[in-house]
Amino acid sequence: MSYETFYQELHEKLKHVVPEPEISIKAEIAWEINKLKAEKNAVILGHNYMEPALFHSIPDHVGDSLGLSRIAAETDKDVIVFCGVKFMAETAKILNPEKTVLLPAKKAGCSLAESITAQDVRDLRKKFPGVPVVTYVNTYADVKAESDICCTSGNAKAVVESLKTDTVIFLPDEYLAGNVARETGKHIIFPTRKKLADDTLLDAQMIGWHGRCEVHEQFTVKDIQDIRAEYPEVAILAHPECSPEVVAASDFADSTQAMIRYVQESQAPQYLLLTECAMGDNIAAENPDKEMLRLCRVRCPHMNEITLEDTLDSLKNDRYVIEVPEDIRVRAAKAVQRMIEIG
């Protein structure tokens, strides 16, 4: 493919969501990245929250955490460049210890991953001996290593049900835990917030944690009511990291990949996505015939650290290399592989 063809295809896809001057600048950077990617035998993975100019130009594979974890586990490339956040790149390294894994940003953290530590998990295990620990994939490697199994927003319910136990510890997302508890009919408690009597603990079927996504926690039921008042037939899609009240008031709630399929396969007059801003732009670019409403509170500041410029620098200079200590990696790999097997 020539550069002219590459530019025209990118321009056609992005012209309604990205300003023309930006497309021109970004296309040149993307073209250079794609050439360098081939030279270095690298694969680029792009999360659904990447900005449109990056999302639609350089990734070999795009998707949600579960889908990209599967691809990372199977790739035969020497280098994995993860356009996402640090815990995602760590997961790729956990599954590919012999490969070079690069994160095109020095930190690219996550409010959920920062909300819990490996010691917190050990303390919970001590307080609730014998109770299996389900850890959301939005956590760092040392937390995964203390867990029995990981999950994503798309398979959390299936993971919890696969354990076939009366009680589970579900970490660290407070809202995802609440949504899974509602779906599975489990009574949930949050012992980290207040001291509970022993008889209350005995009644618990799910033990949660007070972590939240700094983007998804901002959406409210009033937002939904206001939009429905103006667009009564709108299809409202919520990410499961939104509060249980917001999820209950929405028409559909599931992983980012499931939200994409919903828009592609349904015929609503309008769509509203209660999730990270860039994803709405990416879906609009892929579905120009669908009317997408916007209720963008804020771009994820951590996902926003990943740029085309830094991705080019990452490939050129092997920056920033993700490392996971082997003792942690081996234990974390068991939890991640179990998640992948659940599907």
Secondary structure in CASP SS format (residue, H / E / C, confidence):
PFRMAT SS
TARGET T0000
AUTHOR 0000-0000-0000
METHOD secondary structure of the structure
MODEL  1
M C 1.00
S C 1.00
Y H 1.00
E H 1.00
T H 1.00
F H 1.00
Y H 1.00
Q H 1.00
E H 1.00
L H 1.00
H H 1.00
E H 1.00
K H 1.00
L H 1.00
K C 1.00
H C 1.00
V C 1.00
V C 1.00
P C 1.00
E H 1.00
P H 1.00
E H 1.00
I H 1.00
S H 1.00
I H 1.00
K H 1.00
A H 1.00
E H 1.00
I H 1.00
A H 1.00
W H 1.00
E H 1.00
I H 1.00
N H 1.00
K H 1.00
L H 1.00
K H 1.00
A H 1.00
E H 1.00
K C 1.00
N C 1.00
A E 1.00
V E 1.00
I E 1.00
L E 1.00
G E 1.00
H E 1.00
N C 1.00
Y C 1.00
M C 1.00
E C 1.00
P H 1.00
A H 1.00
L H 1.00
F H 1.00
H C 1.00
S C 1.00
I C 1.00
P C 1.00
D C 1.00
H E 1.00
V E 1.00
G E 1.00
D C 1.00
S H 1.00
L H 1.00
G H 1.00
L H 1.00
S H 1.00
R H 1.00
I H 1.00
A H 1.00
A H 1.00
E H 1.00
T C 1.00
D C 1.00
K C 1.00
D C 1.00
V E 1.00
I E 1.00
V E 1.00
F E 1.00
C E 1.00
G C 1.00
V C 1.00
K H 1.00
F H 1.00
M H 1.00
A H 1.00
E H 1.00
T H 1.00
A H 1.00
K H 1.00
I H 1.00
L H 1.00
N C 1.00
P C 1.00
E C 1.00
K C 1.00
T E 1.00
V E 1.00
L E 1.00
L C 1.00
P C 1.00
A C 1.00
K C 1.00
K C 1.00
A C 1.00
G C 1.00
C C 1.00
S H 1.00
L H 1.00
A H 1.00
E H 1.00
S C 1.00
I C 1.00
T C 1.00
A H 1.00
Q H 1.00
D H 1.00
V H 1.00
R H 1.00
D H 1.00
L H 1.00
R H 1.00
K H 1.00
K H 1.00
F C 1.00
P C 1.00
G C 1.00
V C 1.00
P C 1.00
V E 1.00
V E 1.00
T E 1.00
Y E 1.00
V C 1.00
N C 1.00
T C 1.00
Y C 1.00
A H 1.00
D H 1.00
V H 1.00
K H 1.00
A H 1.00
E C 1.00
S C 1.00
D C 1.00
I E 1.00
C E 1.00
C E 1.00
T C 1.00
S C 1.00
G C 1.00
N C 1.00
A H 1.00
K H 1.00
A H 1.00
V H 1.00
V H 1.00
E H 1.00
S H 1.00
L C 1.00
K C 1.00
T C 1.00
D C 1.00
T C 1.00
V E 1.00
I E 1.00
F E 1.00
L E 1.00
P C 1.00
D E 1.00
E H 1.00
Y H 1.00
L H 1.00
A H 1.00
G H 1.00
N H 1.00
V H 1.00
A H 1.00
R H 1.00
E H 1.00
T H 1.00
G C 1.00
K C 1.00
H C 1.00
I E 1.00
I E 1.00
F C 1.00
P C 1.00
T C 1.00
R C 1.00
K C 1.00
K C 1.00
L C 1.00
A C 1.00
D H 1.00
D H 1.00
T H 1.00
L H 1.00
L H 1.00
D C 1.00
A C 1.00
Q C 1.00
M E 1.00
I E 1.00
G C 1.00
W C 1.00
H C 1.00
G E 1.00
R C 1.00
C C 1.00
E C 1.00
V C 1.00
H H 1.00
E H 1.00
Q H 1.00
F C 1.00
T C 1.00
V H 1.00
K H 1.00
D H 1.00
I H 1.00
Q H 1.00
D H 1.00
I H 1.00
R H 1.00
A H 1.00
E H 1.00
Y C 1.00
P C 1.00
E C 1.00
V C 1.00
A E 1.00
I E 1.00
L E 1.00
A E 1.00
H C 1.00
P C 1.00
E C 1.00
C C 1.00
S C 1.00
P H 1.00
E H 1.00
V H 1.00
V H 1.00
A H 1.00
A H 1.00
S C 1.00
D C 1.00
F E 1.00
A E 1.00
D C 1.00
S C 1.00
T H 1.00
Q H 1.00
A H 1.00
M H 1.00
I H 1.00
R H 1.00
Y H 1.00
V H 1.00
Q H 1.00
E H 1.00
S C 1.00
Q C 1.00
A C 1.00
P C 1.00
Q C 1.00
Y E 1.00
L E 1.00
L E 1.00
L E 1.00
T C 1.00
E C 1.00
C H 1.00
A H 1.00
M H 1.00
G H 1.00
D H 1.00
N H 1.00
I H 1.00
A H 1.00
A H 1.00
E H 1.00
N C 1.00
P C 1.00
D C 1.00
K C 1.00
E C 1.00
M E 1.00
L E 1.00
R C 1.00
L C 1.00
C C 1.00
R C 1.00
V C 1.00
R C 1.00
C C 1.00
P C 1.00
H C 1.00
M H 1.00
N H 1.00
E H 1.00
I C 1.00
T C 1.00
L H 1.00
E H 1.00
D H 1.00
T H 1.00
L H 1.00
D H 1.00
S H 1.00
L H 1.00
K H 1.00
N H 1.00
D C 1.00
R C 1.00
Y C 1.00
V E 1.00
I C 1.00
E C 1.00
V C 1.00
P C 1.00
E H 1.00
D H 1.00
I H 1.00
R H 1.00
V H 1.00
R H 1.00
A H 1.00
A H 1.00
K H 1.00
A H 1.00
V H 1.00
Q H 1.00
R H 1.00
M H 1.00
I H 1.00
E H 1.00
I H 1.00
G C 1.00
END
